[in-house]
Amino acid sequence: MMTGDEYRRSLDDGRETYFEGQPVIDIAKHPMLGITVDSAAAGYDRFYDPTPGAVGAFMHVPGSAKELREQVELHETVDLLTHVTYASIMTLLTAADRIEATLPENAARIRAWVAEAQRRDVRITQCITDSKGDRSRRPSQQDDPDHYVRVVARRDDGIVIRGAKLHISAASMGHELMTIPTKSMKSGEEQYSVACMVPVNAPGVKIINTTYAPRHHDTRDFPISGRHHTPEGFVIFDDVFVPNERVFLDGNPELAGIFAHSLGLWERLGGLSSMATRYEALVGFAQLISEANGLDRVGHIKEKISEMLINATLIRATLEAAIENCHVTSDGAAFPDELYTNAGKYHGAANWSLMVRHLHDIGGGSILTAPGHADFENRQVGHLARKYMGTMQSVDGLYRTRLFHAIRDLTADALGGWNAVTNIQAGGGLYAQRIVSRLHYDMDRAKETALRTGHMEEFIGKV
Ligand SMILES: Cc1cc2nc3c(=O)[nH]c(=O)nc-3n(C[C@H](O)[C@H](O)[C@H](O)COP(=O)(O)OP(=O)(O)OC[C@H]3O[C@@H](n4cnc5c(N)ncnc54)[C@H](O)[C@@H]3O)c2cc1C
């Protein structure tokens, strides 16, 4: 396994990555992107085990509801890169299971690659979302055929791919790009039915980074995003060669959707689990700021917080149900229940804006305008800021200000905007979560229940 420092050094591998129009020469030392590298390096140090052949505890494949719960709880405490590596490994193993019957050799190739990746202790990011061009047209009908990643040449020893994958979390900080189709493909779309592993430093891979990291020089005013932030990568495959042993699907359009569906499950479980924690935090902030404002006993404030905590409880309940109703495969791996995972993630994403609306309504304008830490340290105005930001003897002005900073950072500034969009889009958007929920919902049972309720038993099984 690698230590944090070995991980830092491993990134000096000739990768071509850009930030704000400039090439990034040393990503580990970059003033902004380097902070994400530090978080990932801390993850390496945390899980480091010098025993030969050891595999990080975060990689453990759960075999029961209890182990799945332990993994989910563990992943709540790890950096994003470590988490997406786990989700990628689980995706690959899930997909191997699902393609086994048709492509046993490819399934074996995936499992061999996973074992090797665990041995090398590399970090993997997930390249699914294509640039997609005109959304109303199929990949093969685009004006520009490169809007979905595709195979442009075949050689005896591998394939050459071209295209771009967008919004890829932490792409520049990992070692491997798990490149899989964004959706199901149809006959005639063989060139787009490609799943493979691409090293970040492969010739032809170019990554443009964007980030919600605070640009303010005093990061104390950004208590959440100032400590950890993760850039998204715009990943371009400019005719990249991929050797055969790294190609998991090439052709077989009927199997293309399996990879994205397998990923969706793990992505949404991760999303649901962090949503459960974030919802709790929003309730906590609403209660704390209402107490600091002296309004916690007022009727309309209590009503809003009650609605928030009911939502938070429902999100937590779906997470519990997804874990408790997990399915164990013949290989002994436990998978969360699809319906609870997707329905919970959907509810959380769809109601995030309502939760934030209540919090903003309860908190007041200082969410945006509370003075910064440096103002509190100023000899002329600091004591006055503290005096007027305080509300009563038991509520110190700086404490209340720090609550406002945290609320602004989480919900109303760059990270806040990122949360608002990401909660909805990540894992495929609300639409995708609705489709998957519908797919796994027992509609026959619902119809039967309706017919029984209406005393129309004679129609059961006939309509
Ligand atoms: C911060 C962030 C991090 C992300 N991380 C990753 C990552 O690590 N890896 C990764 O692969 N992706 C990642 N995503 C991408 C995410 O999965 C996509 O944003 C999402 O799938 C939507 O795709 P899009 O952004 O291209 O939007 P669009 O596809 O343009 O969707 C916009 C809207 O149009 C609808 N729509 C699109 N096409 C159709 C159609 N044919 N018919 C009907 N409705 C349609 C969608 O449902 C949606 O409501 C991330 C996104 C964000 C914001």
The ligand as an SDF file (V2000), in Angstrom:
LIG
                    3D

 53 58  0  0  0  0  0  0  0  0999 V2000
  -20.6610   18.5080   -9.1310 C   0  0  0  0  0  0  0  0  0  0  0  0
  -20.9640   17.3380  -10.0010 C   0  0  0  0  0  0  0  0  0  0  0  0
  -20.1970   16.1950   -9.8920 C   0  0  0  0  0  0  0  0  0  0  0  0
  -20.4060   15.1330  -10.7780 C   0  0  0  0  0  0  0  0  0  0  0  0
  -19.5710   14.0390  -10.7170 N   0  0  0  0  0  0  0  0  0  0  0  0
  -19.6200   13.1350  -11.7220 C   0  0  0  0  0  0  0  0  0  0  0  0
  -18.6270   12.1060  -11.8220 C   0  0  0  0  0  0  0  0  0  0  0  0
  -17.7460   11.9690  -10.9680 O   0  0  0  0  0  0  0  0  0  0  0  0
  -18.6750   11.2720  -12.8850 N   0  0  0  0  0  0  0  0  0  0  0  0
  -19.6320   11.3850  -13.8520 C   0  0  0  0  0  0  0  0  0  0  0  0
  -19.6080   10.6150  -14.7910 O   0  0  0  0  0  0  0  0  0  0  0  0
  -20.5810   12.3420  -13.7850 N   0  0  0  0  0  0  0  0  0  0  0  0
  -20.5900   13.2090  -12.7450 C   0  0  0  0  0  0  0  0  0  0  0  0
  -21.5530   14.1940  -12.6720 N   0  0  0  0  0  0  0  0  0  0  0  0
  -22.4840   14.3170  -13.8070 C   0  0  0  0  0  0  0  0  0  0  0  0
  -23.9360   14.0600  -13.5140 C   0  0  0  0  0  0  0  0  0  0  0  0
  -24.2060   12.6880  -13.4340 O   0  0  0  0  0  0  0  0  0  0  0  0
  -24.6740   14.7660  -14.6680 C   0  0  0  0  0  0  0  0  0  0  0  0
  -24.5910   16.1540  -14.4170 O   0  0  0  0  0  0  0  0  0  0  0  0
  -26.0860   14.3100  -14.8430 C   0  0  0  0  0  0  0  0  0  0  0  0
  -26.1270   12.9740  -15.2480 O   0  0  0  0  0  0  0  0  0  0  0  0
  -26.8060   15.1710  -15.9070 C   0  0  0  0  0  0  0  0  0  0  0  0
  -26.0890   15.2210  -17.1010 O   0  0  0  0  0  0  0  0  0  0  0  0
  -25.7270   16.6370  -17.7570 P   0  0  0  0  0  0  0  0  0  0  0  0
  -25.0250   17.4430  -16.7360 O   0  0  0  0  0  0  0  0  0  0  0  0
  -25.0450   16.3830  -19.0410 O   0  0  0  0  0  0  0  0  0  0  0  0
  -27.1120   17.3530  -17.9920 O   0  0  0  0  0  0  0  0  0  0  0  0
  -28.1610   17.0720  -19.1370 P   0  0  0  0  0  0  0  0  0  0  0  0
  -28.0290   15.7000  -19.6780 O   0  0  0  0  0  0  0  0  0  0  0  0
  -28.0960   18.1850  -20.1140 O   0  0  0  0  0  0  0  0  0  0  0  0
  -29.5140   17.1150  -18.3160 O   0  0  0  0  0  0  0  0  0  0  0  0
  -30.2310   18.2950  -18.0390 C   0  0  0  0  0  0  0  0  0  0  0  0
  -31.6970   17.9140  -17.9040 C   0  0  0  0  0  0  0  0  0  0  0  0
  -32.1730   17.4000  -19.1560 O   0  0  0  0  0  0  0  0  0  0  0  0
  -32.7700   16.1110  -18.9740 C   0  0  0  0  0  0  0  0  0  0  0  0
  -32.4490   15.2850  -20.1420 N   0  0  0  0  0  0  0  0  0  0  0  0
  -31.2360   15.0920  -20.7110 C   0  0  0  0  0  0  0  0  0  0  0  0
  -31.3310   14.2830  -21.8010 N   0  0  0  0  0  0  0  0  0  0  0  0
  -32.6420   13.9790  -21.9150 C   0  0  0  0  0  0  0  0  0  0  0  0
  -33.3830   13.1910  -22.8420 C   0  0  0  0  0  0  0  0  0  0  0  0
  -32.7960   12.5670  -23.8560 N   0  0  0  0  0  0  0  0  0  0  0  0
  -34.7190   13.0770  -22.6560 N   0  0  0  0  0  0  0  0  0  0  0  0
  -35.3190   13.6850  -21.6180 C   0  0  0  0  0  0  0  0  0  0  0  0
  -34.6730   14.4610  -20.7260 N   0  0  0  0  0  0  0  0  0  0  0  0
  -33.3550   14.6050  -20.8630 C   0  0  0  0  0  0  0  0  0  0  0  0
  -32.1200   15.5620  -17.6990 C   0  0  0  0  0  0  0  0  0  0  0  0
  -32.9520   14.6050  -17.0530 O   0  0  0  0  0  0  0  0  0  0  0  0
  -31.9560   16.8200  -16.8660 C   0  0  0  0  0  0  0  0  0  0  0  0
  -33.1660   17.1020  -16.1980 O   0  0  0  0  0  0  0  0  0  0  0  0
  -21.4230   15.2250  -11.7470 C   0  0  0  0  0  0  0  0  0  0  0  0
  -22.2310   16.3560  -11.8200 C   0  0  0  0  0  0  0  0  0  0  0  0
  -22.0190   17.4050  -10.9570 C   0  0  0  0  0  0  0  0  0  0  0  0
  -22.8880   18.6270  -11.0560 C   0  0  0  0  0  0  0  0  0  0  0  0
  1  2  1  0
  2  3  1  0
  2 52  2  0
  3  4  2  0
  4  5  1  0
  4 50  1  0
  5  6  2  0
  6  7  1  0
  6 13  1  0
  7  8  2  0
  7  9  1  0
  9 10  1  0
 10 11  2  0
 10 12  1  0
 12 13  2  0
 13 14  1  0
 14 15  1  0
 14 50  1  0
 15 16  1  0
 16 17  1  0
 16 18  1  0
 18 19  1  0
 18 20  1  0
 20 21  1  0
 20 22  1  0
 22 23  1  0
 23 24  1  0
 24 25  2  0
 24 26  1  0
 24 27  1  0
 27 28  1  0
 28 29  2  0
 28 30  1  0
 28 31  1  0
 31 32  1  0
 32 33  1  0
 33 34  1  0
 33 48  1  0
 34 35  1  0
 35 36  1  0
 35 46  1  0
 36 37  1  0
 36 45  1  0
 37 38  2  0
 38 39  1  0
 39 40  1  0
 39 45  2  0
 40 41  1  0
 40 42  2  0
 42 43  1  0
 43 44  2  0
 44 45  1  0
 46 47  1  0
 46 48  1  0
 48 49  1  0
 50 51  2  0
 51 52  1  0
 52 53  1  0
M  END
$$$$
